[in-house]
Amino acid sequence: MTSNLTLTLLPGEYTVHRLPPEAPIPFQALRGAFYALTRTAEELSLVCPSEVAVPGNRHEAGWALLKVEGPLDFGMIGVLADLSGALATAGVSLFAISTFDTDYLLVKAEDLSRALAALRAAGHRVDGAPEPPEDESPPPWARPRRRDRAIQDEAWIISFLERADYGVLATCVGGRPFTVARNFVYVPERRCIYLHGARAGRTYETVLHGARANFNVSEMGRLLPADTAMEMGVEYAGVVVFGRVSLVEDPDEAKDALRRLVEKYFPHLRAGRDYTPVQDVDLKVTAVLRLDVEAWSGKQKQAPPDFPGAFWWGEKNTPKTV
């Protein structure tokens, strides 16, 4: 699992060449600032700037080159998986090259804007490339399918998060999805969600080095009867938050987050009067998690107050007779 990475878009266009395995090394390609050369029993593969002439070979031009800033420790897990997963979600193919210190990603020039957006949406930083224009709408992968019920109003979303009693954190490790329900507090000025748990267990191990995550908060309204089974429905409202969750390392931030959690769920009690505030020793056994919001979307279905036969769950629950 990797933390947020920094990548740099290197200038120029690159070409990938394939030569016969016995072909001599084209030394004119070795004068550039970057080239990659691999010889196997089947081929001689060369990546170099497109302006370099390499005659008599199969090749594919039009690649942009991204460098992952390193050096990267050999013990880091999932670097390429994290980056390639973000690009795959955006439908961007890549050609990867690894060196002793770091990794390089080649993406087709026509896919570069989508690649940059996908990497940034996954929480990574990209230097050497223009920042995207401000856009109030969420990225495509964060938009609800039912646009007629989608809510983009940030005030509504924030209000919903502030009044919700719990949410479900979803992560994926080693290809296995994992969800867990958690109390939480949203902090608008930091645009993040704080959660807490033990310094052990699956949730802690998942977020120890940072992980992409979703956080779902929802509530059910009235049930809506209809004349046919497939027309029956329910009122609902919900928010899905997309971001990256990590362990809070700063003790002051961790104590502040725990203070906010206590004040949200026990608003009638006062620290120092009704209970002892959070102490440094408490942080030795309690992990504070921070989910930084990268995108979010809201969704709501609400029927008219006089909807025929509408009722709340539990009102009609009577024992069935056989």
C-alpha positions in Angstrom: 0.0 0.0 0.0 1.5 3.4 -1.0 1.1 6.9 0.2 0.5 9.8 -2.1 3.2 9.9 -4.8 4.8 12.8 -6.7 5.3 12.4 -10.4 6.9 14.7 -12.9 5.9 15.0 -16.5 9.2 15.1 -18.5 9.3 17.2 -21.6 9.2 15.9 -25.2 7.6 13.0 -27.0 9.0 9.4 -26.9 8.9 6.4 -29.2 9.0 2.7 -28.3 11.2 0.7 -30.8 11.4 -3.0 -31.4 14.5 -4.4 -33.2 15.8 -7.9 -33.8 17.6 -9.4 -30.8 20.9 -9.5 -32.6 20.6 -5.9 -33.9 23.5 -3.5 -32.9 22.7 -0.9 -30.2 21.7 2.3 -32.0 24.2 4.6 -30.2 22.6 7.8 -31.5 19.7 7.1 -29.1 22.0 7.0 -26.1 22.8 10.7 -26.2 19.4 11.9 -24.8 18.6 12.7 -21.2 16.4 9.5 -21.1 16.5 6.2 -22.9 15.7 2.6 -21.8 17.3 -0.4 -23.5 16.4 -4.0 -23.0 17.8 -7.0 -24.9 16.1 -10.4 -24.6 16.3 -13.6 -26.7 13.3 -12.4 -28.7 13.9 -8.6 -29.2 15.9 -5.5 -28.6 13.5 -2.9 -27.1 14.4 0.8 -27.0 12.6 3.8 -25.6 14.0 7.1 -26.6 13.0 10.7 -27.7 11.0 10.7 -30.9 13.4 13.0 -32.7 16.1 10.3 -32.6 16.2 8.4 -35.9 16.3 4.7 -35.4 16.0 3.1 -38.9 14.7 -0.4 -39.9 12.4 -1.3 -37.0 8.9 -1.6 -35.8 8.0 1.3 -33.6 5.1 3.2 -31.9 5.5 6.9 -31.4 3.4 9.5 -29.5 4.2 8.7 -25.9 4.4 11.1 -22.9 6.8 10.2 -20.1 6.0 10.5 -16.4 8.7 9.9 -13.7 7.7 8.8 -10.2 9.9 10.9 -7.9 12.1 8.6 -5.8 14.1 6.9 -4.7 11.5 4.3 -3.9 12.4 1.7 -1.2 12.4 -1.9 -2.5 10.0 -2.8 0.3 7.3 -0.5 -0.9 4.3 -2.5 -2.0 1.8 -1.7 -4.8 3.4 1.4 -6.4 2.8 0.3 -9.9 -0.5 -1.4 -9.0 -1.7 1.8 -7.4 -0.8 4.0 -10.4 -1.9 1.6 -13.1 -5.2 1.0 -11.2 -5.9 4.8 -11.3 -5.1 4.9 -15.0 -7.1 1.8 -15.8 -10.2 3.3 -14.1 -9.9 6.2 -16.5 -9.4 3.9 -19.5 -5.7 4.9 -20.0 -3.2 2.2 -21.1 0.5 2.5 -20.0 4.0 1.2 -20.7 6.0 1.0 -17.5 9.7 1.0 -17.0 11.4 0.3 -13.7 14.9 1.3 -12.6 16.9 0.8 -9.4 15.6 4.1 -7.9 12.1 4.5 -9.3 9.5 3.9 -12.0 8.6 5.6 -15.2 5.2 5.6 -16.9 4.6 6.1 -20.6 1.1 7.1 -21.7 -0.1 8.0 -25.2 0.0 11.8 -25.7 -3.7 11.8 -26.6 -4.5 10.2 -23.3 -2.3 12.5 -21.2 -5.0 14.9 -19.9 -7.2 12.0 -18.8 -4.1 10.3 -17.2 -3.2 13.5 -15.3 -6.8 13.9 -14.0 -6.9 10.3 -12.9 -3.6 10.4 -11.1 -4.6 13.6 -9.3 -8.0 12.3 -8.4 -6.2 9.3 -6.8 -4.4 11.7 -4.5 -1.0 11.9 -6.4 0.8 15.1 -7.3 2.0 15.7 -10.9 4.6 18.4 -11.4 5.6 19.8 -14.8 2.0 19.8 -16.1 -0.6 22.5 -16.0 -3.2 22.3 -13.2 -6.7 21.4 -14.3 -9.3 24.1 -14.5 -11.6 24.5 -11.5 -14.7 22.4 -12.0 -17.4 22.2 -9.4 -18.8 18.9 -10.7 -17.3 15.6 -9.5 -15.2 13.5 -11.9 -17.1 11.0 -14.0 -16.4 8.0 -11.7 -17.9 9.9 -8.8 -21.2 10.9 -10.4 -24.4 9.1 -9.5 -26.0 7.1 -12.4 -29.5 8.7 -11.7 -28.7 12.3 -12.6 -32.3 13.3 -11.8 -31.6 12.4 -8.1 -28.1 13.7 -7.9 -27.2 16.5 -5.5 -24.1 18.6 -6.1 -24.9 21.3 -3.6 -22.0 21.3 -1.2 -24.0 22.9 1.6 -26.5 20.0 1.4 -23.7 17.4 1.4 -21.9 19.0 4.3 -25.1 19.3 6.3 -25.9 15.7 5.6 -22.4 14.6 6.8 -22.6 16.7 9.9 -25.9 15.2 11.1 -25.2 11.6 10.2 -24.5 9.2 13.1 -22.2 6.8 11.3 -20.8 5.8 7.9 -19.2 2.8 6.2 -15.6 3.0 5.2 -14.7 0.9 2.1 -11.1 0.0 1.1 -9.5 -2.7 -1.1 -6.3 -4.6 -0.2 -4.8 -7.3 -2.4 -7.9 -7.4 -4.5 -10.2 -8.1 -1.5 -12.8 -5.4 -0.7 -13.2 -4.6 3.0 -15.9 -2.5 4.7 -16.3 -1.3 8.3 -18.9 0.9 10.0 -17.5 3.8 11.9 -18.6 6.9 13.9 -17.0 9.9 12.3 -16.8 13.7 12.3 -16.5 15.9 9.2 -14.3 19.0 9.5 -15.2 21.6 6.8 -12.2 23.8 7.1 -9.9 20.8 6.5 -12.2 19.1 4.1 -11.6 15.8 5.7 -13.4 13.1 7.8 -11.9 11.8 11.1 -12.5 8.3 12.4 -10.9 6.3 15.1 -10.2 2.7 16.1 -7.6 0.4 17.6 -3.9 0.3 16.7 -4.3 -3.2 15.5 -6.6 -5.2 13.2 -7.5 -5.1 9.5 -8.6 -1.4 9.3 -5.4 -0.2 10.9 -3.2 -2.4 8.7 -5.1 -1.2 5.6 -4.6 2.5 6.2 -1.2 2.4 7.8 0.6 3.6 4.6 -2.4 5.4 3.0 -5.1 3.8 0.9 -7.7 4.9 -1.6 -11.1 4.7 0.1 -14.8 5.4 -0.2 -17.0 6.5 2.7 -20.8 6.0 2.4 -23.4 7.7 4.6 -27.1 7.1 4.0 -30.5 7.1 5.6 -33.8 5.5 4.7 -37.1 7.4 4.6 -40.6 6.2 4.1 -41.5 3.0 2.1 -43.7 3.7 -0.9 -46.3 1.1 -1.9 -47.5 0.6 -5.5 -49.9 -1.5 -7.5 -47.1 -3.7 -8.9 -44.1 -5.2 -7.1 -41.5 -3.6 -9.3 -42.9 -0.1 -8.8 -42.6 -0.3 -5.0 -39.9 2.0 -3.7 -38.4 3.8 -0.8 -37.3 7.4 0.1 -33.6 7.7 0.7 -30.7 10.2 0.9 -27.0 9.6 0.9 -23.5 10.8 0.3 -20.5 9.0 -1.1 -17.1 10.4 -0.4 -14.0 9.5 -2.5 -10.6 10.1 -1.2 -7.5 8.6 0.5 -7.4 7.5 4.2 -4.3 7.6 6.3 -3.1 7.4 9.9 -2.8 10.8 11.7 0.7 10.9 13.0 0.7 14.4 14.6 -0.4 14.1 18.3 -2.0 17.5 18.4 -4.1 16.8 15.3 -5.1 13.4 16.6 -6.2 14.8 20.0 -8.1 17.5 18.3 -9.9 15.0 16.1 -10.8 12.9 19.1 -12.1 16.0 20.9 -14.3 16.8 17.9 -15.7 13.2 17.9 -16.6 13.4 21.6 -18.2 16.8 21.2 -20.3 15.5 18.2 -21.7 12.4 20.0 -21.8 13.8 23.6 -22.7 17.5 23.1 -24.3 17.8 26.5 -21.1 16.9 28.3 -18.1 19.2 29.0 -14.4 18.3 29.1 -12.9 18.9 32.5 -16.3 19.1 34.1 -17.9 15.8 33.1 -15.0 13.8 31.8 -11.2 13.8 31.5 -10.0 15.2 28.1 -8.0 13.1 25.7 -4.4 12.5 27.0 -1.2 11.6 25.2 -1.3 8.2 26.7 -4.6 7.5 25.0 -2.9 7.8 21.6 -0.7 4.8 22.3 -3.7 2.5 21.9 -6.1 4.6 19.7 -5.5 5.2 16.0 -7.0 8.3 14.5 -7.7 8.1 10.8 -8.1 11.0 8.3 -10.0 10.7 5.1 -9.1 13.6 2.8 -12.0 14.4 0.4 -11.0 14.3 -3.2 -14.6 14.2 -4.6 -18.1 13.5 -3.3 -21.6 13.2 -4.6 -25.1 13.3 -3.0 -28.3 11.5 -4.0 -31.9 11.8 -2.7 -35.3 10.5 -3.5 -38.2 12.2 -1.7 -41.9 11.6 -2.3 -44.6 14.2 -1.7 -45.8 14.3 2.0 -49.2 13.0 1.0 -47.9 10.0 -1.1 -50.7 7.4 -0.9 -50.0 4.7 1.7 -46.4 5.8 2.5 -45.2 4.5 5.9 -42.1 4.1 8.0 -40.2 0.8 8.4 -41.5 -1.0 11.4 -45.0 0.4 11.3 -46.5 -2.5 9.3 -44.3 -5.3 10.6 -46.8 -7.9 11.9 -46.2 -11.6 12.4 -47.1 -13.6 9.3 -49.6 -16.5 9.6 -49.2 -19.7 7.7 
